[in-house]
Amino acid sequence: MAEDRVLLVGQGAREHAIAKALKKSEVDLFSFMKAKNPGIAKLSTKVKLAKLNDFEALGEFIKDVQPDFAVIGPENPLADGIVDFLLEKGVKSIGPTKSAARMESSKSFTRDLLTKYNIPGQPEYRIFAPDTVLIEISEYIAKVGKVAVKRDGLAGGKGVKLMGEHLQNVEEVLDFCQEVFAKGEAIVLEELLVGEEFSLQCFVSGEDISPSPIAQDHKRAYEGDTGPNTGGMGSYSAEDHLLPFISAEIVEEAKEIIQQTAKAIKQETGSDYIGILYGGFMLTANGLIILEYNARFGDPEAMNILPLLKTPLLDIFKAMIEKKLSKIKVEFAKKATVCKYLVPEGYPISPKKEEPIEVDVEKIIKEGADLFYSSVSEVEPGKIITTTSRAIAIIGIADKLAKAEEIAEKATSYVKGPLFHRKDVGTKELVQKRIDHLKELNVL
């Protein structure tokens, strides 16, 4: 039987994790990326380097490699309509069309969709168009109190500013709004929520969804949840597929919200959502709130769940495309995972770039950890340099969370170069801080 030919789009650690999971099956992998990720390149039959929105180059690559289907890793090409382009070329994809990808590329679309279809878990919010008179924003803040200020479009995980943290007063909120309005983009203001976040990533095929273990990401750059927001400095998941402060009942509630959302997307857009729908949730004193949706796997959260898959990822993807997802059982190992991201010194404000790094892969594996290359580039065989973004994700996997954290932390020492990471991701102290926070809010 001929091997499945899979086109993978993207060059980050998330895509490296997808590639590794796919290669557990008999797969010919063809990778389309903007920089040479050494991990993905090693697993690929053929690689094409081009900008991810260069559809002309993509079209030529498709003609050359004739894939059976495509898997789209990052959000930007989804927002640019890469799936629509591939469908025109006769290539089905794991990833939503441009219309459905608005679940991530437009926060106002998402909020309005959830309101229209009466989906629970909505915060108090209001959308402000670029021609808004600023006094309206001031009046809204006076009414609801502190707010989260969100750019409507994509911002690489850095488009949310919280009043009282990133923006100190109403004047600073108005200044930020004006900056965004000047770019022709809307602003979504939401009541400032207090609670603990978690991520639920689901495989989605039309109205069928299959959930994965929940994880918690860490956006802040420095230990103790301080510093500027980043694309994500690390994440962890627990062996029972819950979190020490998130119960099975809460996860069921989150699953139901995603289920209703998948149904609403089909009603609104007229077509099935085929891809990953990732809900960012917060448990608050007022219950479960949906903060945002992503139209793809999380990065880093993909690295928590994909290595735990017992069901072949290839089989899941094929079932999604064939609309038979409900007919297969998606299983995950009962293990805990901790992902720690090594990032360039100065990240995310003024990261050092084009710095050589050394990775002792053998020692990392021997430690019981795994690694995924992210925003690095292999400029010549064996020579890997940093870019301005996150460099390498190290994953510890074990029967218990404490051991997974210990493995991940030890393995970070086998990467040399001008990098740093958050040592507190997945630690007992950090998890206890989350538990104590929810106890203070009378949630636990």
C-alpha positions as CSV (number, residue, x, y, z in Angstrom):
1,M,0.0,0.0,0.0
2,A,1.4,3.4,-1.0
3,E,2.4,5.8,1.8
4,D,0.1,8.8,2.4
5,R,1.6,12.0,1.0
6,V,1.1,14.9,3.5
7,L,1.9,18.5,2.9
8,L,2.8,20.3,6.1
9,V,2.8,24.2,6.2
10,G,4.8,26.0,8.8
11,Q,8.2,25.9,10.5
12,G,7.7,26.2,14.2
13,A,7.9,23.9,17.2
14,R,4.1,23.2,16.8
15,E,4.8,22.0,13.2
16,H,7.8,19.9,14.3
17,A,5.5,18.2,16.9
18,I,2.9,17.6,14.1
19,A,5.6,16.2,11.9
20,K,6.9,13.8,14.6
21,A,3.4,12.6,15.4
22,L,2.6,12.0,11.7
23,K,5.9,10.1,11.1
24,K,4.8,7.5,13.6
25,S,2.8,6.2,10.6
26,E,3.9,5.4,7.1
27,V,3.9,9.0,5.7
28,D,5.8,10.8,3.0
29,L,6.1,14.4,4.4
30,F,6.5,17.4,2.2
31,S,7.1,20.6,4.1
32,F,6.5,24.2,3.0
33,M,8.2,26.7,5.3
34,K,9.8,30.1,5.3
35,A,13.0,29.1,7.1
36,K,14.7,25.7,7.4
37,N,13.6,24.1,10.6
38,P,16.2,21.3,11.1
39,G,13.8,19.0,12.9
40,I,11.1,19.2,10.3
41,A,13.6,19.0,7.4
42,K,15.1,15.8,8.8
43,L,11.6,14.2,8.7
44,S,10.7,15.4,5.3
45,T,11.0,13.8,1.9
46,K,11.2,17.3,0.3
47,V,11.2,20.9,1.6
48,K,10.3,24.1,-0.1
49,L,11.4,27.4,1.5
50,A,9.1,30.4,0.7
51,K,6.9,32.9,2.5
52,L,3.8,31.1,3.8
53,N,1.6,33.6,1.9
54,D,3.4,33.0,-1.4
55,F,0.6,30.9,-3.0
56,E,2.3,30.9,-6.3
57,A,5.3,29.0,-4.8
58,L,2.9,26.8,-2.9
59,G,1.0,26.0,-6.1
60,E,4.2,24.9,-7.8
61,F,5.2,22.8,-4.8
62,I,1.7,21.1,-4.9
63,K,2.2,20.3,-8.6
64,D,5.5,18.8,-7.9
65,V,4.7,16.6,-4.8
66,Q,1.0,15.8,-5.4
67,P,-0.1,15.6,-1.7
68,D,-3.1,13.6,-0.5
69,F,-4.0,16.3,2.0
70,A,-2.4,19.3,3.8
71,V,-2.0,20.2,7.4
72,I,-1.7,23.9,8.2
73,G,0.2,24.8,11.4
74,P,0.1,28.6,12.0
75,E,-2.7,31.0,12.0
76,N,-1.5,33.6,9.5
77,P,-1.8,31.5,6.4
78,L,-5.2,30.3,7.6
79,A,-6.3,34.0,7.9
80,D,-4.8,34.6,4.4
81,G,-7.0,31.9,2.9
82,I,-4.5,29.1,2.3
83,V,-7.1,26.4,2.7
84,D,-9.4,28.0,0.1
85,F,-6.4,28.1,-2.3
86,L,-5.6,24.4,-1.6
87,L,-9.2,23.4,-2.1
88,E,-9.2,25.1,-5.5
89,K,-6.2,23.0,-6.3
90,G,-8.0,19.8,-5.2
91,V,-6.1,19.4,-2.0
92,K,-8.2,18.9,1.2
93,S,-6.8,20.4,4.4
94,I,-6.6,20.1,8.2
95,G,-7.4,23.7,8.8
96,P,-10.5,26.0,8.4
97,T,-11.3,28.1,5.4
98,K,-10.7,31.8,5.5
99,S,-14.3,32.5,6.5
100,A,-14.1,30.0,9.4
101,A,-10.6,31.0,10.4
102,R,-12.2,34.3,11.5
103,M,-12.7,32.5,14.8
104,E,-9.1,33.5,15.4
105,S,-8.4,36.3,13.0
106,S,-11.3,38.5,14.1
107,K,-12.2,38.8,17.8
108,S,-15.3,40.8,16.9
109,F,-16.6,38.0,14.6
110,T,-16.2,35.5,17.4
111,R,-17.9,37.5,20.0
112,D,-20.8,38.3,17.7
113,L,-21.1,34.7,16.6
114,L,-21.2,33.4,20.2
115,T,-23.9,36.1,21.1
116,K,-26.0,35.3,18.0
117,Y,-26.1,31.6,18.8
118,N,-26.6,32.0,22.5
119,I,-23.4,30.2,23.4
120,P,-22.6,30.4,27.1
121,G,-19.4,31.7,28.7
122,Q,-19.4,35.2,27.2
123,P,-17.9,38.1,29.2
124,E,-19.4,41.6,29.1
125,Y,-17.9,43.1,25.9
126,R,-18.3,45.8,23.3
127,I,-16.8,46.3,19.8
128,F,-15.5,49.7,18.8
129,A,-14.9,50.5,15.1
130,P,-12.0,52.6,13.9
131,D,-14.2,55.7,13.5
132,T,-15.3,55.6,17.2
133,V,-15.4,58.8,19.1
134,L,-13.1,58.3,22.1
135,I,-15.6,59.6,24.6
136,E,-17.7,56.5,23.9
137,I,-14.8,54.3,25.1
138,S,-14.4,56.4,28.3
139,E,-18.1,56.1,29.0
140,Y,-18.0,52.3,28.5
141,I,-15.0,51.9,30.9
142,A,-16.8,54.1,33.5
143,K,-19.8,51.7,33.2
144,V,-17.9,48.3,33.4
145,G,-14.8,49.2,35.3
146,K,-11.3,47.8,34.3
147,V,-11.2,46.2,30.8
148,A,-9.1,43.9,28.7
149,V,-8.3,45.8,25.4
150,K,-8.0,43.5,22.4
151,R,-7.0,44.2,18.9
152,D,-9.5,42.7,16.5
153,G,-7.0,41.0,14.3
154,L,-4.0,38.6,14.7
155,A,-1.1,39.8,16.9
156,G,1.0,36.8,17.5
157,G,-0.3,36.2,21.0
158,K,0.5,39.8,22.0
159,G,-2.6,41.7,21.0
160,V,-4.3,41.8,24.5
161,K,-3.5,44.6,27.0
162,L,-4.9,44.5,30.5
163,M,-6.0,47.7,32.3
164,G,-4.0,48.0,35.5
165,E,-1.1,45.9,34.1
166,H,-0.1,46.9,30.6
167,L,-2.3,50.1,30.5
168,Q,-2.4,52.0,33.8
169,N,-5.4,54.3,33.3
170,V,-8.1,55.4,30.9
171,E,-5.8,57.8,29.0
172,E,-3.4,54.9,28.2
173,V,-6.3,52.8,27.0
174,L,-7.4,55.6,24.7
175,D,-3.9,56.1,23.4
176,F,-3.6,52.3,22.6
177,C,-7.1,52.4,20.9
178,Q,-6.0,55.3,18.8
179,E,-2.9,53.4,17.7
180,V,-5.0,50.5,16.6
181,F,-7.7,52.6,15.0
182,A,-5.0,54.4,12.9
183,K,-4.2,51.0,11.3
184,G,-7.9,50.6,10.4
185,E,-8.5,47.9,12.9
186,A,-11.4,47.6,15.4
187,I,-11.0,47.2,19.2
188,V,-12.9,44.8,21.4
189,L,-13.2,45.9,25.0
190,E,-14.1,43.1,27.5
191,E,-14.6,43.2,31.3
192,L,-11.4,42.5,33.1
193,L,-11.7,38.9,34.4
194,V,-10.0,37.4,37.4
195,G,-9.4,33.7,37.6
196,E,-7.2,30.9,36.1
197,E,-6.8,30.0,32.5
198,F,-6.6,26.7,30.7
199,S,-6.5,25.5,27.0
200,L,-8.7,22.9,25.5
201,Q,-7.7,21.8,22.0
202,C,-10.3,19.8,20.0
203,F,-10.1,17.9,16.7
204,V,-13.2,19.1,14.8
205,S,-15.0,17.7,11.8
206,G,-18.3,19.5,11.2
207,E,-20.3,19.0,14.3
208,D,-18.1,16.2,15.6
209,I,-15.4,17.1,18.1
210,S,-12.8,15.0,19.9
211,P,-11.1,16.7,22.9
212,S,-7.5,16.4,24.0
213,P,-6.1,16.8,27.6
214,I,-6.2,20.3,28.9
215,A,-3.1,22.3,29.4
216,Q,-2.0,25.7,30.9
217,D,0.1,28.1,29.0
218,H,2.3,30.9,30.4
219,K,2.3,34.1,28.4
220,R,4.4,36.3,30.7
221,A,8.1,36.4,29.8
222,Y,9.6,36.1,33.3
223,E,9.2,33.9,36.4
224,G,6.4,34.6,38.8
225,D,4.2,35.6,35.8
226,T,5.9,38.9,35.4
227,G,7.1,40.9,32.4
228,P,5.6,41.4,28.9
229,N,3.3,39.0,27.1
230,T,5.0,36.5,24.7
231,G,3.8,33.9,22.3
232,G,4.0,31.5,25.3
233,M,7.0,30.5,27.5
234,G,5.9,27.0,28.3
235,S,3.0,24.9,29.4
236,Y,2.1,21.8,31.3
237,S,-0.6,19.1,31.5
238,A,-1.3,16.6,34.2
239,E,-1.5,12.8,34.2
240,D,-5.2,12.7,34.8
241,H,-5.8,15.0,31.8
242,L,-7.3,17.6,34.1
243,L,-5.4,20.3,36.2
244,P,-5.1,20.4,40.0
245,F,-7.5,23.3,40.0
246,I,-9.8,22.4,37.0
247,S,-12.3,19.6,37.6
248,A,-13.8,17.1,35.1
249,E,-17.1,19.0,35.3
250,I,-15.5,22.2,34.2
251,V,-13.8,20.5,31.3
252,E,-17.2,19.0,30.3
253,E,-18.6,22.5,30.3
254,A,-15.8,23.8,28.1
255,K,-16.2,20.9,25.7
256,E,-19.9,21.7,25.4
257,I,-19.1,25.3,24.6
258,I,-16.7,24.2,21.8
259,Q,-19.3,21.7,20.6
260,Q,-21.9,24.4,20.3
261,T,-19.4,26.7,18.6
262,A,-18.6,24.1,15.9
263,K,-22.3,23.8,15.2
264,A,-22.7,27.6,15.0
265,I,-19.7,28.0,12.6
266,K,-21.4,25.6,10.2
267,Q,-24.7,27.4,10.4
268,E,-23.0,30.8,10.0
269,T,-20.5,30.0,7.2
270,G,-22.5,27.2,5.4
271,S,-19.6,24.8,5.6
272,D,-18.0,22.3,8.0
273,Y,-15.1,23.3,10.1
274,I,-12.3,20.8,9.5
275,G,-9.4,21.4,11.8
276,I,-8.4,22.2,15.3
277,L,-10.5,24.5,17.5
278,Y,-8.7,25.6,20.6
279,G,-10.6,27.3,23.3
280,G,-8.8,29.6,25.8
281,F,-10.9,29.5,28.9
282,M,-10.8,31.1,32.3
283,L,-12.4,29.8,35.5
284,T,-13.7,32.8,37.5
285,A,-15.9,33.4,40.6
286,N,-18.7,33.9,38.1
287,G,-18.2,30.6,36.3
288,L,-16.4,29.5,33.1
289,I,-15.6,32.2,30.5
290,I,-14.4,31.7,26.9
291,L,-11.5,34.2,26.5
292,E,-10.7,33.4,22.8
293,Y,-10.6,30.8,20.1
294,N,-7.6,29.8,18.0
295,A,-8.1,28.0,14.7
296,R,-5.1,25.7,15.1
297,F,-3.1,23.8,17.7
298,G,-1.5,26.0,20.4
299,D,2.2,26.6,20.5
300,P,3.3,25.4,23.1
301,E,0.2,23.4,24.0
302,A,0.6,21.1,20.9
303,M,3.8,19.8,22.5
304,N,1.9,18.7,25.6
305,I,-0.7,16.7,23.8
306,L,0.7,15.3,20.5
307,P,3.4,13.2,22.1
308,L,0.7,11.6,24.3
309,L,-1.4,10.4,21.4
310,K,-2.0,6.6,21.3
311,T,-4.2,6.9,18.3
312,P,-2.1,7.6,15.2
313,L,-2.4,11.3,14.2
314,L,-2.6,10.3,10.6
315,D,-5.7,8.2,11.2
316,I,-7.3,11.1,13.1
317,F,-6.6,13.6,10.3
318,K,-7.9,11.2,7.6
319,A,-11.1,10.6,9.7
320,M,-11.6,14.4,10.0
321,I,-11.3,14.9,6.2
322,E,-13.6,12.0,5.5
323,K,-16.1,13.3,8.1
324,K,-15.7,10.0,10.1
325,L,-14.2,11.5,13.3
326,S,-17.0,10.1,15.5
327,K,-16.2,6.6,14.3
328,I,-12.7,6.5,15.8
329,K,-11.6,6.6,19.4
330,V,-8.9,9.2,20.0
331,E,-6.8,8.1,23.0
332,F,-4.0,9.7,25.0
333,A,-1.5,8.2,27.4
334,K,-2.2,9.0,31.1
335,K,1.1,10.9,31.5
336,A,2.0,14.4,32.6
337,T,4.0,16.8,30.4
338,V,6.0,20.0,30.9
339,C,7.1,22.2,28.1
340,K,9.8,24.8,28.7
341,Y,10.7,27.3,25.9
342,L,14.3,28.4,25.4
343,V,14.2,31.9,24.0
344,P,16.8,34.5,22.9
345,E,18.2,36.8,25.5
346,G,16.2,40.1,25.4
347,Y,13.0,38.3,24.1
348,P,10.3,39.6,23.6
349,I,11.4,43.3,23.6
350,S,14.9,43.3,21.9
351,P,15.8,39.6,21.3
352,K,19.3,38.7,20.1
353,K,19.2,37.2,16.7
354,E,21.5,35.2,14.4
355,E,23.3,33.8,17.4
356,P,24.6,30.2,17.0
357,I,23.3,27.6,19.5
358,E,24.4,24.1,20.2
359,V,21.9,21.3,21.0
360,D,23.0,18.0,22.4
361,V,20.0,16.0,21.2
362,E,21.4,12.6,22.5
363,K,21.7,13.9,26.0
364,I,18.2,15.4,25.9
365,I,16.7,12.1,24.7
366,K,18.7,10.2,27.3
367,E,17.3,12.4,30.0
368,G,13.9,11.1,29.0
369,A,12.9,14.5,27.4
370,D,12.1,15.5,23.8
371,L,12.7,18.6,21.9
372,F,11.0,20.6,19.1
373,Y,12.8,23.2,17.1
374,S,10.9,26.5,16.8
375,S,12.1,29.8,15.3
376,V,15.6,28.8,14.5
377,S,17.2,28.4,11.1
378,E,19.7,25.8,9.9
379,V,21.9,28.0,7.7
380,E,24.3,25.2,6.9
381,P,24.4,21.5,7.9
382,G,24.7,21.4,11.7
383,K,24.8,25.2,12.1
384,I,21.7,26.5,13.8
385,I,21.1,30.2,14.6
386,T,18.4,32.0,16.5
387,T,15.8,34.4,15.0
388,T,14.0,37.1,17.0
389,S,11.4,34.6,18.4
390,R,11.3,31.5,20.6
391,A,14.1,29.0,19.8
392,I,13.6,25.5,21.2
393,A,10.9,23.7,23.2
394,I,12.0,21.1,25.6
395,I,9.4,18.6,26.8
396,G,9.5,16.4,29.9
397,I,7.0,13.5,30.0
398,A,6.4,11.3,33.1
399,D,3.8,9.5,35.2
400,K,3.6,12.5,37.5
401,L,3.8,16.3,36.9
402,A,6.7,16.8,39.4
403,K,8.9,14.3,37.5
404,A,8.0,15.7,34.1
405,E,9.1,19.1,35.3
406,E,12.3,17.8,36.7
407,I,13.1,16.0,33.4
408,A,12.3,19.1,31.3
409,E,14.4,21.4,33.6
410,K,17.5,19.1,33.5
411,A,17.2,18.7,29.7
412,T,17.3,22.5,29.2
413,S,21.0,22.4,30.3
414,Y,21.9,20.5,27.1
415,V,21.2,23.5,24.9
416,K,24.0,26.1,24.8
417,G,23.8,29.7,23.6
418,P,22.5,33.1,24.6
419,L,19.1,31.8,25.7
420,F,16.9,31.9,28.8
421,H,13.7,30.1,29.9
422,R,11.2,30.2,32.7
423,K,12.4,27.7,35.3
424,D,9.0,27.9,37.2
425,V,6.8,26.3,34.5
426,G,5.2,23.2,35.9
427,T,6.7,23.5,39.3
428,K,4.8,22.6,42.5
429,E,5.1,26.2,43.7
430,L,3.6,27.6,40.6
431,V,0.7,25.1,40.6
432,Q,0.0,25.8,44.2
433,K,-0.1,29.5,43.4
434,R,-2.9,28.8,41.0
435,I,-4.8,26.7,43.5
436,D,-4.4,29.4,46.2
437,H,-5.7,32.1,43.8
438,L,-8.9,30.2,43.1
439,K,-9.4,29.5,46.8
440,E,-9.1,33.3,47.4
441,L,-11.9,33.8,44.8
442,N,-14.0,31.1,46.6
443,V,-14.0,29.0,43.4
444,L,-12.4,25.9,45.0
